[in-house]
């Protein structure tokens, strides 16, 4: 495989770039020639496989040491944290905070009631889903909690959008069609 022609020196490059290029050209040429040799390529492949095997052996040894120590490992700890973040009680508290926020907004500005009714309905829907999730078997409950979490995230973003009229593009609930409301 012939080496590609090099562009003329200068050409807008800094002096240090030209020096680096001039110094690296012989090394690049030798590396290209070495990689054209099938035996050299095979040695590189073999060394790569050896490195992967050594990494796997180290990982297995480390896993056995963690098991002997009773340490569940980083991934298991991260999973516990994620499951704790989506516990039934925490999701129920988020629903209650959303209800309180909607109630406070309507209390402070009664004209917002029509705009926030779809959000209130969606919050009630999330609360009903949480009631169902509480009765699910422990194996399927985390999946239900993740889905409810996504719905709550959308509701929180939608409530923010409706309150501050930020034009958030991902609405969890369609906007109100009441165009006669001057404040909302």
N, C-alpha and C positions, 0 to 999 in steps of 0.2 A: 504494500500500500504506500504510494508515494506521499510525501509530506506536502501539505498545501503551500502554495507560494505565500511568502510573507509580504505584507504591504510595505511600501517604502517607509523608511524612518522619517520621523518628523510628523507630518500630517496632523498637527494639532495636539500631539501628545506631549506631556511634560518630560523634562530631561530624565527624571527618575523612572518614569514609565518606560522610556526608551532603553535605559540601562538595564532595568529588570527584564525587559523582553530579550535583550541581547544576551543576558546571562542565562535566562531560562531556555532559550531555543535549543542549545545542545542537549539539555536534560530531557526536554520534551521529545526531541528526535530519538534519543536513546530509548526512552520509555515506549514510544510508538514502535520502534524496531523490535524491542523485547516482547511486546504484546502480539506482534505478528507471528511469533514463534509458538506453535501449538503446544509444545512441552511447557513453556513458561506460563501460558494461559491455564493449562491443566494444574500446574503447581499452585497458581493463585486460587483456583477453584477448590483444590484440596485444602489449602490453608484456611480459606473461608469456611469450609465445612468443619474443619478442626476447631476453629474459633467458635462457631455456633454450638458445636457439641460441648466444648468447655463451658460455655455460658449456661447451657442447659444443665450440665452436671452441677455447676455452682448453684444455680437456682434450686435444683432438687435438694442439694445439701442444706441450703438455707431454709427451705420449707420444712425439712425434717427437724432442724434445730428449733424452728419456731413451734412446731407441733410438740416437741419435747418440753419446751418452756411453757406451753399453754397459750402462746401468743397467737391470736387469730390471723394476724397479718394486716397489711394496709388495706387491701381490697375489702376484706371482711369488715374492718372498722369503718371504712367509708360507707359500706352498705348499711351498717347499723345506724350511722348518722343520718343517712338519707331516709331510712325507715322511721327513725325517731322524728325527723322533720315533718313527715306526713302522717303522724299518728292521728287517730280519731279525735282526741281531745284538741289537738292543735288546729285541725281543720274546722272543728265545731267553733273554736274561739274566733277563727277568721270569719266564719259566717256571721257570728254575733257582732263582730266589729264592723262588718259591712252593713248589717242591719242598723246598727247604731249610727253609722255615718250617714246612711240614707235618711234616717229619722231626723238627725240633726240638720241636714241640708233642707229637708222639707219644712222643718220647724222654723228655720231662719228665713226661708224663701218659699212660701206656700205655692207660688206660681210654678215652681219646679216639679210639683207633684206629678203632672202628666208625663214629663220627660223622664222621671225616675221610676214610674210604675213598671216599665219592662225590666228594669234592674231589680226592683223588689221581687217581681215574679221569678226572675232567674235565681235570686238568692234563696227564695223558698224552695225552688227546684233543687238547688244544691243541698239544702238542709234535708230534703226528702231522700236524696241519694245517700247522704251520710247516714241516715237512719237505716237504710237498706244495707249499706256497707258494714255497719256494726254487727249485723246478723250473719254476714258471710263467713265462710270458713277462713281460718288464719292464712291459708295458702293463697286464696284469691283476693283477700282484703287489700294487700298492698297495690295490686293493679287497680282496684276500684279507687283507692286513695289517690293514686297518681292521676287518674282521669278527673277526679273531683278537684284536685289541685290545679290542673290545667284550666278547668272551668272557672275556679276562683280567681286565678291570675287574670283571665280574660275579663271577669267582672270587675276586678280592682282597676284594671286599665280602662275599662269602659266607664266606670264611675268617675275616675280622674278626668277622662275626656269630656264627659257630660258636665262635670263641675267646672272645669277650667277652660272648656272649649278649645283644647289644644290641637284639635284636628287629628287625633290619633287614628291611623289608618285601619287598625285591626279591632273592630268593634265586636264585643261578645254578644250584644243585643242590638238589633236594628234601631236606628234613631227614631224618635217620635215623629209622626207625620203632622203633628199640630204646629202649623206655621203661624197661627194667630197669637202665639205667646211671645210678647216683646222681650222677655228676659231670658228665654231659653231656647 
